[in-house]
Amino acid sequence: YFPSQCFQSPIDYVIVINAKHIKASEKRLDTEMYHKHSGYPGGLKSINLRHLLAKNPEKVIKGAVWGMLPHNKWGRKLLGNLKVYGEAEHPHAMQNPQPVK
């Protein structure tokens, strides 16, 4: 038994496809805001869910999963096992991924 074996990351990867087509109410699409800050005064940038889904739908799913994971080195390693794609095409077809039911 080694203490480092307690928190080993699983080998399995999770592939999320069609992230662009998630369902949300019309009100949530307009009121759900995502913020980032450049670190400079007045550097706050905000974008609503509707525009973020059109621009970069992967960020919506990764942000939701990151909120459920522990915010430390182990959580960042687990988030690396998540692959998110906006459409149905993905480069992992040769690995023969199995859908979860």
C-alpha positions, 0 to 999 in steps of 0.5 A, spaced: 500 500 500 502 506 497 499 513 500 499 515 492 495 510 490 489 513 494 487 518 489 489 515 482 486 518 476 481 513 472 484 511 466 477 511 462 476 518 458 469 521 457 467 523 450 461 528 450 459 530 443 453 535 440 455 540 446 452 545 441 445 542 442 444 542 449 437 544 452 436 550 456 430 555 457 429 561 453 430 566 459 436 562 461 440 563 455 439 570 455 440 571 463 446 566 464 452 570 464 459 567 464 465 572 466 472 573 465 477 578 467 484 580 464 487 582 470 487 590 468 482 595 471 476 595 467 478 588 464 471 584 465 468 581 459 461 578 460 458 573 455 451 570 455 449 563 454 446 563 448 453 567 445 457 562 448 454 556 445 454 559 438 462 561 439 465 555 444 460 550 446 465 546 449 467 551 455 459 550 457 460 543 459 467 543 461 465 549 466 459 545 469 464 539 470 469 543 473 464 546 478 463 539 480 470 536 481 475 538 487 479 544 485 486 542 486 491 538 482 487 531 482 481 535 479 485 538 474 487 531 472 480 528 472 478 534 467 483 532 463 480 526 461 474 529 459 473 530 451 468 535 449 466 536 442 460 541 439 458 536 434 458 529 433 464 528 429 470 527 433 477 524 432 476 518 437 472 513 433 478 508 432 478 507 440 471 505 439 467 509 444 461 505 447 455 510 449 453 510 456 445 508 457 
